[in-house]
Amino acid sequence: FGSISAAARGMEMSYKHAWDLVEDMNRVFGKPLVAAQTGGKKGGGAQLTSVGLAVVSRFRAIERAASSAAAVHMQALQAEIDAG
């Protein structure tokens, strides 16, 4: 299990905002992406569900594909800026 609170701190956002985002994702996808257990420091936590893991995996694949597709355009833009 991980910690929504620790993740929120790592992203410099409030716990409330992080929790709201988790609830929004779970609602939008129609299935939980994150499962949370109450219990605080000694028993609670959160973890990605199988659907959540699939969403993260696909999102990372989309990021890689988009980055590859944009690379030639970014190089051309940089050349124009450098020539500027």
C-alpha positions as CSV (number, residue, x, y, z in Angstrom):
1,F,0.0,0.0,0.0
2,G,1.0,3.6,-0.6
3,S,-0.1,6.8,0.9
4,I,-2.3,9.4,-0.8
5,S,-1.0,11.9,1.8
6,A,2.7,11.2,0.9
7,A,1.8,11.4,-2.8
8,A,0.1,14.7,-2.3
9,R,3.1,16.1,-0.4
10,G,5.4,14.9,-3.2
11,M,3.3,16.8,-5.7
12,E,3.0,19.8,-3.5
13,M,-0.8,19.7,-3.2
14,S,-3.1,19.3,-0.3
15,Y,-4.3,15.9,0.8
16,K,-7.9,17.1,0.2
17,H,-7.1,18.0,-3.4
18,A,-5.3,14.7,-4.0
19,W,-8.3,12.8,-2.5
20,D,-10.7,14.8,-4.6
21,L,-8.7,13.8,-7.7
22,V,-8.7,10.2,-6.8
23,E,-12.5,10.3,-6.3
24,D,-12.9,12.1,-9.6
25,M,-10.8,9.5,-11.5
26,N,-12.7,6.6,-9.9
27,R,-16.1,8.2,-10.8
28,V,-15.1,9.2,-14.4
29,F,-13.7,5.7,-15.2
30,G,-16.8,4.0,-13.7
31,K,-14.5,1.6,-11.8
32,P,-12.1,2.3,-9.0
33,L,-8.6,3.1,-10.2
34,V,-7.4,3.6,-6.6
35,A,-8.6,1.5,-3.6
36,A,-8.1,3.1,-0.2
37,Q,-8.2,1.6,3.2
38,T,-8.8,3.7,6.3
39,G,-6.5,3.3,9.3
40,G,-3.9,6.0,9.2
41,K,-0.2,5.4,9.7
42,K,-0.7,1.9,11.1
43,G,-3.0,0.2,8.7
44,G,-4.4,2.4,6.1
45,G,-3.2,3.2,2.6
46,A,-4.1,3.2,-1.0
47,Q,-3.1,1.1,-4.0
48,L,-3.9,1.0,-7.7
49,T,-6.5,-1.5,-8.7
50,S,-6.0,-3.7,-11.8
51,V,-7.9,-1.1,-13.8
52,G,-5.7,1.6,-12.3
53,L,-2.6,-0.3,-13.3
54,A,-3.9,-0.7,-16.8
55,V,-4.8,3.0,-17.1
56,V,-1.3,4.0,-15.9
57,S,0.3,1.6,-18.4
58,R,-1.7,2.8,-21.3
59,F,-1.1,6.5,-20.3
60,R,2.6,5.9,-20.3
61,A,2.4,4.3,-23.7
62,I,0.4,7.3,-25.0
63,E,3.1,9.6,-23.6
64,R,5.9,7.7,-25.3
65,A,4.0,7.7,-28.6
66,A,3.2,11.4,-28.4
67,S,6.8,12.3,-27.5
68,S,8.1,10.3,-30.5
69,A,5.6,11.8,-32.8
70,A,6.4,15.3,-31.7
71,A,10.2,14.9,-31.7
72,V,10.7,15.9,-35.4
73,H,8.5,18.9,-35.0
74,M,10.3,20.0,-31.8
75,Q,13.6,19.7,-33.6
76,A,12.3,21.8,-36.5
77,L,11.0,24.4,-34.1
78,Q,14.3,24.6,-32.2
79,A,16.1,25.0,-35.6
80,E,13.8,28.0,-36.4
81,I,14.4,29.5,-33.0
82,D,18.2,29.1,-33.3
83,A,18.2,30.6,-36.8
84,G,15.9,33.4,-35.5
